Amino acid sequence: MSSDELRRPLWSAIERELLGGGFHPSRRLGQNFLREPRAVAAVVAAAELDPGARVVEIGPGYGVLSWELAARGAELIAVEIDPRLAEIVEELLAPFPNARVLRGDALAGKHELAPLWTDAIASWSAWSLVANLPYSIASPVIALVARLPVPPRRIVVTVQLEVAERLLAPPGGGDYGPLSVRVELAYRGVLVRKLSPGSFSPQPDVDSAIVRLDLRDDRPTGDDWPALDRLVDTLFQQRRKAVGGVLRKAVGSAETTTELLAAHGIEPDLRPERLAPEALLRLARDPRWKAVAGGE
């Protein structure tokens, strides 16, 4: 069943019915719904989904993107925390047997994805995350899915423009930080296009962007993440200070710190914000750092 064979729902009518029934979008939940047709089309095009592709959508809102994904033959799981919206999306997806809605929060906490949906995709060997991510959870969701045992092979999401800039930031700039490192080590990213507030309802106070991230073959393994997390957090908490001084305090030995940095060709007076993600991963994998990271 293709989108050409179906009649698209009238989104303005759905929205009027929602608002007329007393529904109020939640700022706390980041409910700014993508509804501009060209923006939705850009998300779908960037995802490059074949029929039968497995997709997770987090925060479907009132189903604009959900319907387009399902109509193109995706096996879709949409995760929606708001019961009123979940009911609407369930009705919209009723014609598509390979699409379903899971009601609940996508996160089990600030640093954990909810089993509600991760258990549901546990048998999937390949999948994509395609979503207009709620602003309030965009950064943690992207960082956390990157370290799943089977992470999404592709992520195409709309996020705040400032989040997009952090996701794609090169070393040395003010936007480069822990999120940049964690995501760029796992994915190759590109800015698909910027979006004005008018692409959403209600309109947010900031610009947004569509970002595409493609999984790297040489990404960190599960064993890499604890030491890498400790290193990134240690360094970027004092990003303006010299790497040598910051690490010396963490390692507890000037000699070991000198050896550690020399082994990877890193000048001790370099600032953490100038270290490329690949250099940080090499440091995190060094047994001298792992001995520190494992000590907590």
C-alpha positions in Angstrom: 0.0 0.0 0.0 1.6 3.3 -1.1 0.9 6.9 -0.2 -0.4 7.5 -3.7 -3.1 4.9 -3.2 -4.3 6.5 0.0 -5.9 9.7 0.8 -3.8 11.7 3.2 -5.6 12.8 6.4 -6.5 16.4 6.6 -4.1 17.5 9.3 -5.6 20.9 9.8 -9.0 19.2 10.6 -7.3 16.9 13.1 -5.6 19.8 14.8 -8.8 21.8 15.0 -10.6 18.9 16.6 -7.8 18.4 19.1 -7.7 22.1 20.1 -11.5 22.3 20.1 -11.6 19.4 22.5 -9.5 21.2 25.0 -6.1 19.7 24.1 -3.2 22.1 24.9 0.3 21.2 23.6 2.8 20.8 26.4 5.9 22.9 26.5 7.3 20.6 29.2 7.0 17.6 26.8 8.4 19.6 23.9 5.2 19.3 21.8 5.8 21.3 18.7 4.4 19.2 15.9 6.0 19.1 12.5 3.3 19.7 9.9 4.8 21.6 7.0 4.5 19.2 4.0 7.9 20.0 2.4 9.6 19.6 5.8 7.9 16.2 6.3 8.8 15.2 2.8 12.5 16.2 3.4 12.6 13.9 6.5 11.2 11.0 4.6 13.5 11.5 1.7 16.6 11.7 3.9 15.7 8.4 5.6 15.8 6.5 2.2 13.6 3.7 3.5 12.9 0.6 1.4 9.5 -1.0 1.8 9.6 -3.2 4.9 12.3 -1.1 6.6 12.0 -1.2 10.3 11.6 2.2 11.9 11.2 3.7 15.4 9.5 7.1 15.7 9.6 8.8 19.1 7.1 11.5 19.7 4.7 11.1 16.7 2.5 13.9 17.8 -0.7 13.7 15.8 0.8 11.4 13.2 1.8 13.5 10.2 5.2 11.8 9.8 3.9 8.4 11.1 1.3 8.2 8.3 3.9 9.0 5.6 6.3 6.3 7.0 3.6 3.7 7.2 2.2 4.5 3.8 5.6 3.8 2.3 5.6 0.3 3.7 7.7 0.8 6.8 7.4 -1.6 9.8 6.8 1.2 12.3 6.9 1.5 16.0 5.8 4.9 17.2 6.4 5.8 20.9 4.0 8.4 22.4 3.8 9.5 26.0 0.6 11.5 25.6 -2.5 9.3 25.7 -4.7 11.7 23.7 -2.1 11.8 20.9 -1.5 8.1 21.1 -5.2 7.4 20.5 -5.2 9.6 17.4 -2.1 8.0 15.9 -3.5 4.6 16.6 -6.6 5.5 14.5 -4.4 6.9 11.7 -2.2 3.8 11.6 -5.1 1.4 11.7 -5.0 0.7 7.9 -1.3 -0.4 8.2 -0.8 -3.8 9.8 2.9 -3.3 10.2 2.6 -0.1 12.2 1.8 0.2 15.9 1.9 2.7 18.8 3.5 2.1 22.1 2.1 4.3 24.9 4.7 5.6 27.3 7.9 7.6 27.8 10.8 6.8 25.5 13.2 7.3 28.4 13.3 5.4 31.7 15.4 8.1 33.2 17.9 10.8 32.1 20.5 8.1 31.2 18.4 5.2 30.2 16.1 4.3 27.3 12.7 2.7 28.3 12.4 -1.1 27.9 8.9 -0.3 26.6 10.3 0.1 23.1 13.9 -1.3 23.3 12.5 -4.7 24.2 10.1 -4.5 21.3 13.0 -4.1 18.8 15.4 -6.5 20.5 15.1 -9.0 17.6 15.7 -6.3 14.9 19.1 -6.6 13.2 18.7 -3.3 11.3 16.5 -0.3 11.9 16.3 3.4 11.6 15.2 6.2 14.0 13.1 8.7 12.1 11.3 11.3 14.2 10.5 14.9 15.0 12.1 14.5 18.4 10.5 16.3 21.3 12.9 19.1 22.2 13.0 18.1 25.8 14.5 14.6 25.1 16.3 15.0 21.8 19.9 15.0 23.1 19.7 12.1 25.5 17.8 9.9 23.0 20.4 10.4 20.3 23.3 9.8 22.7 21.7 6.7 24.2 20.6 5.0 21.0 24.2 5.3 19.7 25.4 2.9 22.3 22.7 0.2 22.0 24.0 -3.3 21.1 22.2 -2.8 17.8 22.1 0.9 17.2 20.0 2.5 14.4 21.8 2.3 11.1 20.4 5.7 10.3 19.0 8.5 12.3 16.9 11.2 10.6 15.5 13.7 13.1 14.3 17.2 13.5 15.9 19.0 16.5 16.5 22.5 17.7 19.1 24.2 15.5 21.5 24.6 18.4 21.3 20.8 19.1 22.0 20.1 15.4 25.0 22.4 15.6 26.3 20.5 18.7 25.8 17.2 17.0 27.8 18.2 14.0 30.3 20.5 15.6 34.0 20.1 14.7 36.7 20.3 17.4 37.8 23.7 18.5 34.5 25.6 18.4 32.1 26.6 21.1 29.5 24.1 20.0 31.9 21.1 20.3 31.4 19.2 23.5 30.4 15.8 25.0 27.4 15.3 22.8 29.5 16.0 19.7 32.1 13.5 20.7 29.7 10.7 21.6 27.6 11.0 18.5 30.4 11.7 16.0 32.3 8.6 17.1 29.3 6.5 16.3 27.8 8.3 13.3 28.7 10.4 10.2 26.4 13.4 10.2 25.0 15.9 7.8 22.6 18.9 8.1 19.8 18.2 5.7 18.1 21.5 6.0 17.2 24.2 8.4 13.5 24.7 9.5 11.8 27.9 10.5 9.4 28.0 13.4 6.5 28.1 10.8 7.2 24.4 10.0 5.7 23.5 13.4 2.5 23.9 15.3 2.6 25.5 17.7 5.5 27.5 16.5 8.6 27.2 18.8 10.7 30.2 19.7 13.8 28.9 18.0 14.8 27.6 14.6 15.2 23.9 14.0 17.0 21.5 11.6 16.8 18.1 10.0 19.9 16.1 10.7 20.9 12.8 9.2 23.3 10.4 10.9 24.7 7.3 9.3 26.2 4.6 11.5 30.0 4.1 11.3 31.6 0.6 10.9 34.4 1.6 13.3 32.2 3.0 16.1 33.1 2.4 19.8 32.2 -1.0 21.2 30.2 -1.6 24.3 33.4 -2.1 26.3 34.6 1.3 25.1 31.8 3.5 26.5 32.5 3.5 30.3 36.1 4.6 29.9 35.2 7.0 27.1 32.4 8.6 29.2 34.7 9.1 32.2 37.3 10.7 30.0 34.9 13.0 28.1 33.2 14.1 31.3 36.6 14.7 33.1 38.0 16.8 30.3 35.0 18.8 29.2 34.2 19.9 32.8 37.3 21.9 32.4 37.4 22.5 28.7 39.4 25.7 28.9 42.3 24.2 30.9 45.3 22.3 29.6 44.7 18.6 28.9 47.9 17.7 30.9 46.7 19.4 34.0 43.2 18.0 33.9 44.4 14.5 33.3 47.1 14.7 36.0 44.5 15.3 38.6 42.4 12.4 37.4 45.3 10.0 36.9 47.1 11.0 40.1 50.6 10.7 38.5 52.4 13.3 36.5 54.7 10.6 35.0 51.8 8.3 33.9 50.0 11.3 32.4 53.1 12.3 30.4 53.4 8.8 29.1 49.7 8.6 28.3 49.7 11.8 26.2 53.0 11.1 24.5 51.9 7.7 23.4 49.1 9.3 21.4 50.9 12.4 20.2 48.9 14.8 22.3 50.5 18.0 23.5 49.9 18.5 27.3 49.1 22.2 26.9 46.3 21.5 24.4 42.8 22.4 25.5 40.2 19.5 25.7 37.9 21.2 23.2 40.6 20.9 20.5 40.9 17.1 20.8 39.2 15.2 17.9 36.8 12.5 18.8 39.2 9.8 17.4 42.0 11.1 19.7 39.7 10.9 22.7 38.7 7.3 21.8 42.4 6.3 21.5 43.0 7.8 24.9 40.0 6.1 26.4 41.2 2.7 25.1 44.6 3.1 26.6 45.2 0.7 29.6 46.6 3.6 31.6 43.4 5.5 31.3 41.2 2.4 31.7 42.9 1.7 35.1 41.7 5.1 36.2 38.2 4.8 34.7 37.7 1.4 36.3 38.5 2.7 39.7 35.2 4.4 40.4 
